[in-house]
Amino acid sequence: MYQGEVMTDFVTADQGDGVLGRLIHATNAHNIDAIVACFASGYRNETPVHPARGFIGRDQVRRNWEQILGFVPDIHAKVLRSSVQDGVVWSEWEQHGTRRDGTPHVMRGVVIFGVEHDLIAWARFYLEPVQEGGGDVDHAVRAQVARQEG
């Protein structure tokens, strides 16, 4: 496992500074109105690995979080590392909780936020479900690049 240097100080919900702190507080309080209030009305979400999932607007943020909190009512988020420069926040996230069916929910990844007027104006979203088990790195690379015979 990589043991490199942290980009900046660890961001916790207790720090609460700026929009990233507000978003962490709101998420962990399960407060949909406060989550949505972190985003600009014209918020743009890009999900480069899944381009069809991109959207514009806070209404979709609300619909997403209504579903998330409905299916994972005890969700907890933390930012493991973050870096801020010129209104752009790079953040490494972990979210975990228990789904209503009792199975674990864990997502990890990076979200890059553009911040304008202390609101999230845009994001490039790379947060994905954690895959437990599966093959090793050799298997994963082979699966990604091997040509399917058929």
Beta strands, then each sheet from edge to edge (+ up, - down):
strand 1: 39-46
strand 2: 55-56
strand 3: 76-85
strand 4: 88-98
strand 5: 104-116
strand 6: 119-129
sheet 1: 2+ 1- 6- 5+ 4- 3+
end
